Amino acid sequence: MIRVVQWATGTIGARALRAVIEHPQLDLAGVHVTGEDKAGADAGTLCGLPPTGIHATTDPKQILTLGADCILHMPRVLDVDELCTLLESGANVVTTCGALHHPPSMDPDVRARIAAACTRGGTAVHATGSSPGFITEALPLTLASIQRRLDRLAISEYADLSQRPSPEMLFDLMGFGRAAEGPDPRRLAHMRESFGPSLRLLGDAFGLRLDAVEATGDVATARKDTRIAAGVIEAGGVAAQRTTVAAMHDGRPVLSFTATWYCTPDLNPAWELRPTGWHIAVDGDAPLDIDLRFPIPLERMADISPGYTANRAVNAIPAVVAAPPGIHSTLDLPHLVSALPES
C-alpha cells in the first residue's frame, strides 16, 4: 500500500480524495486544506463518502510528520517554496499545476530549485491532468506511434459552458459577457504558458526542432440577450472565446492546441462548433481524425468533469513513487494504467 496525502480539496482535489480512499493500492494518510471551515472535517465528509477517521488540517507541519509516500498536490496556483518543502520532506509529489510539464523549458532557476529539493529528499515530482496532460501528451504520443511521417497534429477542445452555474468563473475570471475588444493578452499569455510545454514535449518526442510557440485568439458575441445558468449575456457581449497555441517549425504550425469555449451557438460571427469534448486531427502517412465526446448531459458536466483531471493524477502515483529523484515528464514515466476498485 502507498501512503498518500491529499493536498487541497477544491473541485478537483475532492474528486482525487475520493479516488484515493476507494483505490485498492492506496492508503490515505492525511488531508491538507486551506480554509478553516474545512479544518477538522473527516476526509470522507469532504468528498461524499462515509467517515474514514482521518481529519483535515490546515497545518503543513502536521502533514510533513505523516511520512507519506506521495502527496497529491492540487492548489489553485503553484507555490514553488511549498512544493520544494514537500519534496525535501521525503514525499514524492503528483501535481496538477502545469508549470512542470516540460522541464527543459522551465525557468532555469525554478527548475534548479525543484531538482535540488528532489535530490535532498530523494523524491520525484510529476505534473499531469486531463488538459494539459492526457489530451496534449498521452493520447498524441499514442496516435503518433503509428506514423512514420507527421506533417501536422492539431488538438481541439470544445466546451459548452451554458449550464455551468458559476458566474465568478465565467464572467469575472474568463470575461464572458464583456464588450468585444478582441482576445485578452493576459489570457493568451496564460494559455501559452499552460499548453506550450506540452507541445514542446511532443516536439522533443517526435524529434522536431521548434522555432517558437505562439498564442493567438478571437472572440464571438451573442446575437441576442442570452440566459445561461450563470446569468445573462447581453446582445453584443462576448459569448465564445477561441485560443490557439501553436508550435512552429520552419515557419508553419506543426503542433497545436485550440480551446473553443462557448455559452451559446447563436454567435456573431457564426462559428463551427462541436459538442463538449476533444477532436484530434493527425496529418501524416497514417492520417487520423478522432472525436472524443463526453456522453454526459450538460447539467451534470460540472459534477462529472473533475474526474477527468483527478483520475489521471491518482493513476500516476505508483509510477512516480517508483521513479528516481527528479522532475519527470510524461516521456519519463511508463504508460499510466488504472488499478480499479473492486465492484
N, C-alpha and C positions, 0 to 999 in steps of 0.2 A: 504493500500500500504506500502511496505517495502522499505525504502530508502537505496540504495546500491551505494558504491563506487567501481569502478574497479581500482585495483592497479596493474599496468604493462599491456602493450598492445603488447606483443610479439605474437607469433603464437597462443598460447592457450588463452592468455588474450584478443586478438582481437575478437576471436570467443565467449568468455564469454561476452564481452561487447555487442556484437550484440544480444546475447540471453537476456541480462538484458533489453535492450531497447525494445525488442519485447515481453517481458514477461508481462502477464496481471496483475500480482500481485506485480511487482517490479517497483520502480521509481528510475531512475538513478540520483544520487546526485552529482557525480563528477568523475573525472578520474585523476589518478596519472601516470605520465610517467617518465622515467629516461633520455631520450635523448632530448636535446634541440631542435632537428629537429621536434619533435612532440609537443613541448610546444605551447600552444595557439590553437592547432588544434581542430576543432569541433569533438565531440565524434562520431558522425555519419560518418564523413570522415575517422576516424581511423579504422572503421570496415565495410565500404562499404554500409552504409545506408545514407538516407537524413540527412541534418543538424538537430541537436537537440537543439542548443542554449547553450549547456554545453561544455566548453572548457577545454582541458587538462592542467595540471600544473605539474611542477617539484618540487613544494614547499610542503613538507609534512605538514607543519604547516597550510597551507591553507586547506588541506584535513581534518585536525582534527577539524576545525571550522564548518564543514558542518553538524554535528550532524547526521551522517549516522547510520542506524540500523545495517548495516553489510558491511564489506569490503571483496571483493573477492581478495585475496592476492595471486598473481601469479608471483613472481620474479623468477629469474633463480636459486638462492640459498637462503636458509633460513638465515635471519639476526635476531637473537634472540632479540637483542636490539630493532630493528624496530618492530618486532611482539609484544613485550611487550608494547611498546609505543602506538600502535594501540589499544590493549586490554584495557590498562589503560584509554584511552580516552573515553571509553564507547561504542565503536563499537565492535560488535561481528565479528568474522573472520572465513571465509571458505578459506582454503589454499590448493594449490596443491603441496606444499612442503611436502616431505614424512616422515619427522622425527617424526611426531606426531601420526602415525597410531596405535601404541600400547604403551600407556602411561607408563605401568609398566616397560617396557624395555628401556625407555629413560634414558639418562644421568640424575642421580638424581638431580644434581644442576640445569640443564636446566629445568627439569620438575618442580622443586620447583619455579624457577623464573617465568615461564609462568603461573603456577597455582596462584601465588601471584598476578600477573598482572590481571588475570581474577577476583580475589576476589576484588581487588581495583576498577576495572572498572565495576564490576557486569556483566561480559561478558563471552561468551563461544567461544571456538575455535574447529574446526574440520578439519582434513586433509582427502582429498579424490581425486579421479580421476578415470581413466579407468584401469590403470595398473602401480602401485598398486592402489587398490580401488575396482572397480566393479568386475574385474575378479578374484582378490585374496581374496576378502572378501564377498561382497554382494551375488554374484552368488554361491560360495561354501557353504555359510550358508544356502541358499535356497535348494540346492541339498541335503545337509545333513539332511534336515528336514524330509526326507522320509526313513532315515536309523535308524536301531536300533543297527547295528554293523558296524563300519567303520574300515576297515583294511588299506586302502590307498586312498589318494586323490592326484592326480597328475594334475597340471595345466601346459599346454604348450602354449607358444606364438610363432607364426611364423610371420616373416616379410620379404617380398621380397623387397629389397631396390634398385633394379636395375634401377628404374625410378625416384629415389629421386635426384633432381638436386642440391645437397648440398655437394660439395667436402670438405668444412670445417667440416661438421658433420661426414661424412663417413671416410675421410682419416685422418684428423687432430685429431678429437675427439675420434672416435671409432677405428681407427687403421687399417681399411681395406687397402689392397694393400701393407702392410709392409711385411717384411720377416717373415716366420712362425717360431716363437720361443715359441709357446705354449701360453696359456692364460695369459693376463696381470694381475699381482697380484693386481694392483690398481683397475682394473675392477671387479675382484672377490670381493674385499672389498666393492666397491660401490654397487654391486648387492646384497650382503648380507645385507648391511645397508638399502637398498631400499625395499627389499622384505621380509627380515627376520621378521620385525614387523608384517606384515600381517599374516605370518604363525604362529607366536606366538599368535596372536589374535584368529586365528582359533583353536589353541590348547586350549586356555582358554575356548572358546565356547563349545568345544567338551569334556572338562574335561580330556584332555590328558596331562600327565606330559612329557614335552620335555626336553631331556638331553642336546641338543645343536642344533645350526643352522649352517650348513656348506655350503660353496660355492665351487663348482668345475666347470671346464670348459675345452673346447678343441676348436681347430680351424681346418678348412679345407682350402685348397688352390685352386686357379684356375688352371685348366689343360692346359689352353692356354691363350694368351692375350685376355682380355675380355673388350669390351667397354660398360660402363653403363652411365647413364645420368650424373653422377658426374665426369666422366673421364675414364681412362683406368686402369684396374688391370692387371698387367703383370703376365705371367705364373709363378706359384710358390708363388705368393703373396696371403696374407690372403683374402679369398673371402666369408668365412662364419665363424660365431662365435656362440658357444653354451655354455650357462652358466646355471647351475642348483643350486638353493638354496634349501636345504633340511632340514626339521625339523626332528630330530632323536628322537626315543622313543625305549628304550631297545635295542639300537644298530642298529636299522633299520629305514629307512626313511618312515615316515607315511604321511607327508605332503610335497609337493614340488612344486616349480615353475621353469620351464625351458624356457629360452628365446633362440630361434634359429633365428638368423638374417643373411640373406644371400643375395649375389649380383648376383649369378648365380647358376643354379642347376648342372652345369658341374664341379664337385668338386673332389678333391683328398685328403682323401679317399671319396668314394661316401657316401652321407648321404641320409636318407629317409626324404624328405621334404614335407610339406603341403603348400597350398596357404596361403596368409596372413590372419591371424585370430587366433582363440584360440581353443584349444582342452582340454577337461576335462575328465579324467577317474576316476570313483569312484568305488572302490572295497569294497564291504560290503554285507549286506544281501539283498540289493536292488541295484545291480550293474547298473552303468550308463556309457555310452560312448557318449560324446557330442561334436559336431563340431559347432563352431560359425565362419562363414566366412563373410568377408566384401565384399558385392556384388558391388565392385567399381573397375573400370579399374585402373591399376597401375599408369597410368599417372595422374589420378585425386586424388590419395590417399593422397598426401601432402595437398590438398585443403580440403578434407572431414574429414580426421582422427582427426584433432584437436577438433572436436565436441565431440568425444567420451570421452575426458577428461574434456573439458569445461562444457558440459551439465550436467554431474553429480554434479559438484561443484555448478552450478547455482541452480539445483534442491534441493540441500541441504540447501539453505539459510533459508527457512521458519522454518525448524526443528531446525537449530542452533540458530536462533533468539529466538525461544520458549524454548530453553534448559536452565537449571540453569547454573550459573557460573562454569567454569572449562574446562578441556581438555576432549573432548568427542570422543570416537572411534565409529566405525560402530555398535558395540554392544550396545552403549548407546542411539542411536537415533532410531526413528521409521523408518519403511521402506520408502525409498525416492520415491516419485512419481512426475510426471510432471504435471504442470499446463500449458497446451498448449495454444499458442496464437490463437485468432480467425482466422478462414480461410476466 
